[in-house]
């Protein structure tokens, strides 16, 4: 009996790890990956509940690390905002939200050039070539709709100054939760080939670079990457200039 119980838990642990780290279960659109819809069924929800219990210590550890990373990054942003309004969190949060909606709108229209001024040139072209163009050739269409944006948590900050003394080149990594629908279907028949209909809460990690005084999207990753960034020490010098060149402090 003991051997059977141990086998059951080992098997469940293996399945859980495969589900948690399988790329097919992660949502990162824009980003090219579609949520599998596994946890939308009754049995899927039961499995998710069991997994949450099993991995509760790990989940608690992640939440604590990310909480302290958020507090640390917000503190650094407040200090930088005193010399450069580009780092004012209220304004920055509005910019992040705007970028989130505009990038998804462009993705939904299957034309990332629509959001070119909100993303780095490399990233929007990468998304267009790597995913949207390929899906079009395969006769597939991605249905991606955002209902609402939830929490935006800053996890990592790197402050840089270019030769002219501006803060261009700085980088901010944030975790964004949102309620959205995302699935891939055949254009001709509407048959779903990946994902599932229906809205659900998701988490993504977005990287923003400061270019010409504007924050733009440089990368989008799976939510599982949040801990990796939360563990990184932010890169902000102790001594800051009284005022960043070309900027007027609030």
N, C-alpha and C positions, 0 to 999 in steps of 0.2 A: 504493500500500500504506500509506504514512504517513497519507494522508487517511482511509483506512478505519479505521486504528487509532485516530486521533484522534476520529473520529466515534463509534467504539465506546465510548471512555472518556467522552466528553461525554454520550452517551446513558445510560451506566451511572450517571454522576454525577447527571443529572437525575432518573432513576428513584429513585436512592438518596435524594435530597433530598425527593422527593414521598412516599416511604415513611416517612422519618424524621419529617416534619412533618405528615403527613396525620392528622387527628383520628381516623380510623377505626382507626389502628394503635395507638392509645394506650389503656391500661387505666386507668381512674380510677373504679372502682365500689367503694364509693359515689362518685358523681360523674357517673354517667350515660353513660359511654362504655365500649364493650366492645372487648376485644382482638380483632383481626381473625383471628388464628390463622395468618397468612401464613407466619410463620417456623417453623411446626411440621412442614411438609412437608419432604421431602428437598431439593428445589430451594430451598425457603425457607431451610433451614439453610445451604446452600451460598452463597446470596445474602447471608445475614447474615454469614458468614465473610469474604466478599469485602468487604463494607461495613466490617467491623471493620478490615481491613487498610488500606483506602482512607482511612478517617477516624481512623486510629490517632493521628496528631498531635493532632487535636481532642479525642479521647477522653482522651489523656494530660493535656492542658491542663485539661480539666474535672475530672479526678481530683485533680490537684495543687491547683487552686483550692478544691475542696470539702474536701480534706484540711486545708488551712490554716484554712478557715472553721470546720471542726469543732473543731480545736485551740483556736482563738480563742474560740469560743462556750463550750466546756467550761471554759476558764479563767475566763470571766466568770461562769458559773453557780457555779463553786466559790467565787468571791469573794462573790457574792450570798447563797449558802447560809449564809455566816457570820453574816448578819444576818436571813435569812428562810429557814426550812426548805422553803418552797414551791419553792425553786430547787435543792434537793439533787438531783443528777442521778440517783442510784440510785432514789430515790422517784419522781422525775419520769418516769424511764424505765418504771417499773412502771405508772404512771398512763397513759402513752401507749399501752403495750401493751394495757392493759385497755380503753381507749377504742377502740382498733383492732378488737378482737374484738367488743365490744358494738355498735359502729356497724354492722359487717358482719352481725352476727346480726339486727339490726333490719332491715337492708336485705333480708336473705334472707327475713324474715317479711313483707316488703312493708308494714311499718308503722314509720316512722321515729320515731313518738312513743314507741316502746319504748326509744329511746336519747336521749330528750329531755333528761335530766339530764346527759348526757355530751357534749352539743353546744349551741351557742348556739341560741336560739329561732328566729332568722332562718334558720340553715343547715338545721336538720332540716325545717322547713316548706318551704324551697326545694327540698330533695331530694324530699320527698313530692309536692309539687305539680308540679314540673318534669319528673319522670321516672316515679316509681312510679305515680301516678294516671293519667298518660297511657298508660303501658304497659298498665295494667289495662283502660283503655277500648279499647285496640287489641287486646286478647286476647293480650297477651304477658306472659311471666314471665322474670325475670332469675335465673339459677342462679349464685349467688355463694358460694363456700366457701373459707375460709382453712385451709390445712393447717398452716402455721407462719409465725411472724414472724422475720425475719432481723435485719439491721442497722438500728439506729435512730441516725441521725447528726444532731445539732443543727447548723443552718447559720446561723441568724440569731436574735438576741435583742434585744428592746426592753423596757427597764425603765421602768415608770411608777409614780407614786404618786398616789392620789386625795386628795381634800380631808381625809379622815380620817387620812391618813398610811399607809394600807395599800398593798400593791403590786398591787391590783386594776387591771386594764387593761393589764398587761404582756402581751407576746406572744412566743411561741417558734415558730420554723419548723423542722421536722425532715424529713429524708428517711427513708422507711421502705421496706425491701425485704421481700417476703413471697412464699411459695410458695402460689399460689391458683388456683382454677378460676373462670372467669367467662364466661358466654355467655347470649344472649337467645334464647328459643324460644317457639313458639306454644303457648298454654296447652292448647288442645284436642287438637292432634296431636303435640306434642313436637318438631316440626320446628325445627331451629336456623336462625334468620334472621340472626344476627350472632354472631361469635365462634366458638369451637370447644371441644369437651370436652377435658378433660385439664388437669393442673396445670402451671404454669410460674412461673418467678421474675418478679416485677414490682417496679416502684418507683413510689412516690407521694410527693408532697410535702404534708404535713399542717401546717396552721397551728392553734396552740392559743392561746387567750386565758385569762387568769387572771380568773375571775369568782367573787366571794364566797369567795375562798380555795381555789378548785378550778380545775384546768386543764380546759377544755372545747374541743371541736373547733369551729373557726370557718370552716375552709375545707379543701378537698381538691383538689389539682391534679395534673396530669400530672408524671411524673418528669423530663421535659425542663425543668421550671421550676427544678430544683435549682441550676443554675449562676447563674441570676438572683439568687437569694437569697444564694448563697455570695459573690457580688460586692458585696453590700450591706454597709456598715459597721454593726456592731451599735450600738445606741443605749443605752448604759449610762453614767451620770454617773461622773466620777472620784471624787467625794466621796459616800459612802453614809452613811446614819444608823447610829448604833451598834446600833440594834435597830428593826425595822419595827413599827409600832403593831399591837398585837393578836397579835404573834407572839413565840415564845420560841426563840431560837437554840439549835441543838444543841450 
